[in-house]
Amino acid sequence: MKPLITYRPGSSLLHRLHPLTKLAWLIGMTVLVFAVRHWWLAVGVLAAVLAAFAAFRLPLGEARGARLFAFTALALFGLQAVFLDVGRTLIEVGPVTVTSGGVEAGVFVAARFLSVVLLSYLFVFTTSPNELAYGLMQAGLPYRFGFTLVTALRLVPIFEREAQMVYRAQVMRGAAYDRKNLSRFLLLARQFFLPMLVSALGKVDALAVSMEGRCFGKHPNRTYLREVRFARRDASALALLVAAVSLPLLLRF
């Protein structure tokens, strides 16, 4: 089974950047991908993101959903190449005509889609949820909202593992999930979500008791055991981001 899409601890330069710096890169590069009007710029962004995965040895091929996104990008390319009739004809087979404009549009759309997805993967793989929440709280976000963010990010993989355990346990007991019957599907859905709901309520109750025992929310401000500091490498990364976003936009205008 594919590993979860979650933070992968490491000591690379990308791991050591401030989480808000990486968030700025994610937002800036996403805006850039949708702002450019040349397919080769979108392909350049995609190539840079793939190079980052290779340079920092991040397991892109092992991530869950990678094949689905690759197939979706291929489908987007095919739709644009087949149905957009612009430019000179490259291939003509019966009623299907592939033009140069359609191929360029397909590459453009597929590169945009993959760039946004892989940028998100890169951010999640190299950014600790705790550090991201701490960085946001130190930047002015109320710590109650920051704690909500950390809790949500922590509970998602836990609930996914429990869902896998419930599914396997029910299959071992003879639950037939492969039967295509609406009434049977509703019964299995109820049997599946009931233990998940009970588990979620138990965890939320335990978390609430723990928070009350620690007087969570009593004071307007809080202290931090571990502070996330802005370093020189973050200033350099932000300067590089401004240059990377500004140059293509200047070329556009």
N, C-alpha and C positions, 0 to 999 in steps of 0.2 A: 504494500500500500504506500502511496506517495506520502512524504512527510508534509506536515502542516505548513501553511504559509505564515511563518512567524519569525521573530527575531533570532538571528544566528550570531551568538557571541563571537567576537574576534578582536584583533588588535591592529587592524589595518588603518590607513589614514582616513578612510571613509567612516569607519566605526568611531574614530576619535573626534570627528567633527561635532560641533554643537548641533543638537537636534533641530533647533530653529534654523540653522544654516542649511541643513539638508531639506527642511520643509520649504525654505525659500527656493532652493534648487528645484524641488519637485514642482512647485507652483510656477516658477519662472520658465522652466523648460516645457511644461504643459502649455502655457500661454504661447510660447514661441512656436511650438509644433502647430498650433491652430492659427497662428498669425501669418506664417510664411505662406507664399503662394507658388513656390517652386518645388517640384517633386524631389529634386536632388538635395534640397535643404532638409526635407523630412527624412530622406534616406540617410543623410549625414548625421542627424540626431540619433536615429536608430542605430547606426554603426557605432557612434560614440557610447551609447548605453550598453551595447553588446560588448564593446571593448572594456568597459568598466566591470562588467560581470566576469570577464576573463582575467582582468588584471587583479581583481580582489578575490578570485577563486570562489565565487558564489555559485551554489548548485542550481543553476537555472533549469537544467534539464530534469532535475529530480523534483522540482516544485509542482505541487498539485495544480492542475488547470493549465499547465504550459501547452499541452497538446491541443486542448480545446481552443485556446487563444490563437495558436498557430493555424488551426483549421479555420477559425473564424476569419482571420486575416486573409487566408487563401481564398475563402468564399467571397470576401469583399473585393479582392482583386479580380476574381473571375466575373463577378457581376458587372463591374465597371468596364472590364475589357470586352465583354460580349455585347452589352446593351448600349454603350456610349459610342456613337458613330461620328467621330471627329478625326480629321487628319487623313493621312494616306492609309490605304488598305495594306495590311500585313498578311493576314490569313483569311481566306474565304472558302468555307466548306458548306455548301448548300445554303441554307438560310442564315447561317452563322457567319458574321463578318467581324474580324478583329482589326481595329485600326490603331495607329500610333497614339492618337489622343486617348483612346480607351485604355491602352496599356499604361500610359503615363498617369492617367487618373487612377487606375487600379493600384499602381505602385504608391502613389501619393496617399490614397485612403488607407491602404494596408500599413504603410510605414507610420502614418499618424496613429492608427489604432495600436500597433505593437509598441510604439514609443511610449504612449501614455501608460499602457499596461506594465511594461518593463520598468519604467521609471517608478511606478508604484511598488513593484516587486523590490527594486533596489532600495527604496526608502524603508520598506518593512523589514527586509533582511538585515539592515545595518543600523537600525534605530531602536533602542530599548524603549518600550512603552513607559517605563518609570522615568527615564531621563527626558523623554518627550513631555510628559506631564509636568515634571519639575521645571523644565525650561519654560513651558507656557505659564506656569504659576509664578515663576520669578519674573516673567515679563509682564505680569499684571492680571493674569487669569485668576479669579477666585478659587481658593484651594478646594472648595466643595465640588466645583465643576472638574477640576483636575483629578480629584479622587474618582469621580464618576467615569472619566476617561480611562484611568488606569484599571478600574474594576471591570469595565466592559471589555477592554483588551485582554485582560487576564482570564475572564470567564469564558470567552468565546472558544479558545482551544480546549478548555476543560469540558465544556458542554459537548463539543464535537467528539472528544474521546469517549464520553459517557454514552453518546448516541451510538457510536460504533459498538460499544460493549452491550448495550441493550439490543441492538440489531442482531449481533452474533448470538447472544443468549436466546433470543426468540427463535432464530433459525435452528439452533441446536435442539430446541424443544418442538420443532416441527412446524413453525409458522411458515406458510407458503407465500412469500412476497412476490413470486413470479406469476401468480394467477391474475389474469386480466378480468376482474369482476368488480363492479362498482361497490356492491354491498360488502364484498370481502375486503376491498381496499379501505373502506370506511372503518370496518372493524379492526383491521390491522393498524390503521392510523391512530385510532383511539387507544389500542393496546400499546402502541409505541410511545405516544406522547404522554400518557398518564404517568409512567415511571420517570420520564424526563421532567414533567411538571413537579412531581413530588421531590425529586432531587434538587431542582432549582429553588423551590420554596425552602427546603432545608438549608441550602447554602446561603440564601438571602437572609434567613432568620438568624443563622449563626454569625453572619457578617454584621447584621444590625446590632446584635447583643455585644459583639466585640467592639464596635464603634461606640456604643453607649458606655461601655466600661472604660473606654479611653477618653471620654468626654469630647468626642468629635463634634466640632461646630461650636464649642463654648466660646472660643476666642476668635476675634476677627482675623488675626494673623497666626501663622504657624512657623515653626522652625523646621530645618531640613537636615537630616543626617548626612546626606550626600548632596553637595551643590554642583550644578553644571555650570562651568565657567566658559566665557567667551575668550578664545585665544587668538594668536596672530594667524594661525592657519585658517581660522574662520574668516578673518578679514580678507585674507588672500583669496579664499574660496568665493566670498561675496563679490570681490572685485572681478574675479574671473567670470562669475555669473552675469554681472552687468555687461561685461564686454561680449560674452557669448550671446546675450539677448539683444544687445544694441546693434551689433554689426549686421545681422540679417534683416532687422527692421529698417536700418538705414538703407540697405540695398533695395528693400521693397518700396520705400518712398523716394 
